[in-house]
Amino acid sequence: MLRFGTYVRVGNAAEAYELLQKNRNNKIVGGGIWMRLGSRRVATAIDLSACGLDQIEETETEFRIGAMCTLRQLERHAELNALVNHVFEFAVHDIVGVQLRNTATVGGSIYGRFGFSDVLSAFLALDSYV
Ligand SMILES: Cc1cc2nc3c(=O)[nH]c(=O)nc-3n(C[C@H](O)[C@H](O)[C@H](O)COP(=O)(O)OP(=O)(O)OC[C@H]3O[C@@H](n4cnc5c(N)ncnc54)[C@H](O)[C@@H]3O)c2cc1C
């Protein structure tokens, strides 16, 4: 079972980073989809959902994808997918079901570094950086 000592919803990324540095058992929670499968005790769970990181923004030179964007957002973003030949749409559309893709995040998928990750493979194939 996954256990949290405390649960903190931070207001910005700097606050999250500071809290993360305080204890090596403090962890960021993305969608929590993968974390919940494990059995561990997290001292402080850090929730980024109030940090405004759930947007895909297009600038003149790049797309900026927030860590709390869901896989479903990646799958459905028309302009982003048009630019990359629909790689995100095809990479994620077979991952379980819409409910999971509405919850699993880009941040959790990248930080997780899962060897099986279709999400990470898509980002690696593109000119992307964190
Ligand atoms: C049943 C099942 C089937 C799956 N099948 C596939 C598949 O076929 N293909 C595929 O590509 N993926 C698959 N996945 C993985 C899924 O796509 C996500 O990558 C995974 O759920 C992690 O996303 P999350 O938001 O749930 O992360 P979480 O579970 O919240 O976090 C995962 C890790 O990342 C850390 N973390 C989260 N957010 C951040 C952040 N912003 N900054 C730093 N660290 C962070 C957490 O502390 C944790 O260590 C599957 C997952 C499940 C549960």
Ligand as a Chemical Component Dictionary entry (heavy atoms), coordinates in Angstrom:
data_LIG
# 
_chem_comp.id                   LIG 
_chem_comp.type                 NON-POLYMER 
_chem_comp.pdbx_formal_charge   0 
_chem_comp.three_letter_code    LIG 
# 
loop_
_chem_comp_atom.comp_id 
_chem_comp_atom.atom_id 
_chem_comp_atom.alt_atom_id 
_chem_comp_atom.type_symbol 
_chem_comp_atom.charge 
_chem_comp_atom.model_Cartn_x 
_chem_comp_atom.model_Cartn_y 
_chem_comp_atom.model_Cartn_z 
_chem_comp_atom.pdbx_ordinal 
LIG C1  C1  C 0 -1.736 -0.286 -15.844 1  
LIG C2  C2  C 0 -0.790 0.674  -16.509 2  
LIG C3  C3  C 0 -0.447 0.483  -17.838 3  
LIG C4  C4  C 0 0.431  1.361  -18.464 4  
LIG N1  N1  N 0 0.737  1.159  -19.783 5  
LIG C5  C5  C 0 1.566  2.005  -20.415 6  
LIG C6  C6  C 0 1.887  1.834  -21.797 7  
LIG O1  O1  O 0 1.440  0.904  -22.469 8  
LIG N2  N2  N 0 2.728  2.730  -22.361 9  
LIG C7  C7  C 0 3.262  3.774  -21.656 10 
LIG O2  O2  O 0 4.012  4.564  -22.228 11 
LIG N3  N3  N 0 2.961  3.971  -20.362 12 
LIG C8  C8  C 0 2.138  3.101  -19.726 13 
LIG N4  N4  N 0 1.866  3.294  -18.393 14 
LIG C9  C9  C 0 2.541  4.408  -17.670 15 
LIG C10 C10 C 0 1.746  5.701  -17.766 16 
LIG O3  O3  O 0 1.698  6.124  -19.107 17 
LIG C11 C11 C 0 2.439  6.825  -16.964 18 
LIG O4  O4  O 0 3.733  7.023  -17.454 19 
LIG C12 C12 C 0 2.552  6.517  -15.508 20 
LIG O5  O5  O 0 1.272  6.240  -15.009 21 
LIG C13 C13 C 0 3.210  7.675  -14.736 22 
LIG O6  O6  O 0 2.439  8.830  -14.795 23 
LIG P1  P1  P 0 1.758  9.442  -13.484 24 
LIG O7  O7  O 0 1.347  10.836 -13.796 25 
LIG O8  O8  O 0 0.741  8.490  -12.995 26 
LIG O9  O9  O 0 3.025  9.487  -12.494 27 
LIG P2  P2  P 0 3.078  9.191  -10.917 28 
LIG O10 O10 O 0 2.680  7.785  -10.621 29 
LIG O11 O11 O 0 2.372  10.279 -10.177 30 
LIG O12 O12 O 0 4.667  9.412  -10.689 31 
LIG C14 C14 C 0 5.642  8.527  -11.257 32 
LIG C15 C15 C 0 7.032  8.955  -10.725 33 
LIG O13 O13 O 0 7.364  10.247 -11.218 34 
LIG C16 C16 C 0 7.542  11.182 -10.120 35 
LIG N5  N5  N 0 6.959  12.441 -10.605 36 
LIG C17 C17 C 0 5.675  12.654 -11.011 37 
LIG N6  N6  N 0 5.538  13.903 -11.490 38 
LIG C18 C18 C 0 6.766  14.499 -11.378 39 
LIG C19 C19 C 0 7.272  15.804 -11.692 40 
LIG N7  N7  N 0 6.489  16.748 -12.250 41 
LIG N8  N8  N 0 8.564  16.065 -11.447 42 
LIG C20 C20 C 0 9.381  15.110 -10.893 43 
LIG N9  N9  N 0 8.954  13.862 -10.565 44 
LIG C21 C21 C 0 7.663  13.563 -10.810 45 
LIG C22 C22 C 0 6.842  10.554 -8.927  46 
LIG O14 O14 O 0 7.426  10.966 -7.702  47 
LIG C23 C23 C 0 7.083  9.064  -9.184  48 
LIG O15 O15 O 0 8.379  8.701  -8.782  49 
LIG C24 C24 C 0 0.990  2.455  -17.735 50 
LIG C25 C25 C 0 0.634  2.639  -16.396 51 
LIG C26 C26 C 0 -0.244 1.777  -15.784 52 
LIG C27 C27 C 0 -0.609 2.015  -14.341 53 
# 
loop_
_chem_comp_bond.comp_id 
_chem_comp_bond.atom_id_1 
_chem_comp_bond.atom_id_2 
_chem_comp_bond.value_order 
_chem_comp_bond.pdbx_ordinal 
LIG C1  C2  SING 1  
LIG C2  C3  SING 2  
LIG C2  C26 DOUB 3  
LIG C3  C4  DOUB 4  
LIG C4  N1  SING 5  
LIG C4  C24 SING 6  
LIG N1  C5  DOUB 7  
LIG C5  C6  SING 8  
LIG C5  C8  SING 9  
LIG C6  O1  DOUB 10 
LIG C6  N2  SING 11 
LIG N2  C7  SING 12 
LIG C7  O2  DOUB 13 
LIG C7  N3  SING 14 
LIG N3  C8  DOUB 15 
LIG C8  N4  SING 16 
LIG N4  C9  SING 17 
LIG N4  C24 SING 18 
LIG C9  C10 SING 19 
LIG C10 O3  SING 20 
LIG C10 C11 SING 21 
LIG C11 O4  SING 22 
LIG C11 C12 SING 23 
LIG C12 O5  SING 24 
LIG C12 C13 SING 25 
LIG C13 O6  SING 26 
LIG O6  P1  SING 27 
LIG P1  O7  DOUB 28 
LIG P1  O8  SING 29 
LIG P1  O9  SING 30 
LIG O9  P2  SING 31 
LIG P2  O10 DOUB 32 
LIG P2  O11 SING 33 
LIG P2  O12 SING 34 
LIG O12 C14 SING 35 
LIG C14 C15 SING 36 
LIG C15 O13 SING 37 
LIG C15 C23 SING 38 
LIG O13 C16 SING 39 
LIG C16 N5  SING 40 
LIG C16 C22 SING 41 
LIG N5  C17 SING 42 
LIG N5  C21 SING 43 
LIG C17 N6  DOUB 44 
LIG N6  C18 SING 45 
LIG C18 C19 SING 46 
LIG C18 C21 DOUB 47 
LIG C19 N7  SING 48 
LIG C19 N8  DOUB 49 
LIG N8  C20 SING 50 
LIG C20 N9  DOUB 51 
LIG N9  C21 SING 52 
LIG C22 O14 SING 53 
LIG C22 C23 SING 54 
LIG C23 O15 SING 55 
LIG C24 C25 DOUB 56 
LIG C25 C26 SING 57 
LIG C26 C27 SING 58 
# 
